[in-house]
Amino acid sequence: MRGFLGFLGFLGFNAFRTGDYSWLLWFLWFAWLYYFKHLRR
């Protein structure tokens, strides 16, 4: 979980640094995937 959050933080930082907000689409996709894979049973 901690590594996953660090990875999302890395994507968010890249989006902020580069101004390329396609990174935020990856952020949302991974968050959605993680939610359905680990929180819904």
C-alpha angles and dihedrals in degrees: 000000000000093000090048092054090047090053092051089047089053091053091048091050091051090051091051095044099045099031088230103135094186081089087068090058088057088048092054093043093052092045091052092046092048091049094053094041100047110019102040114068 
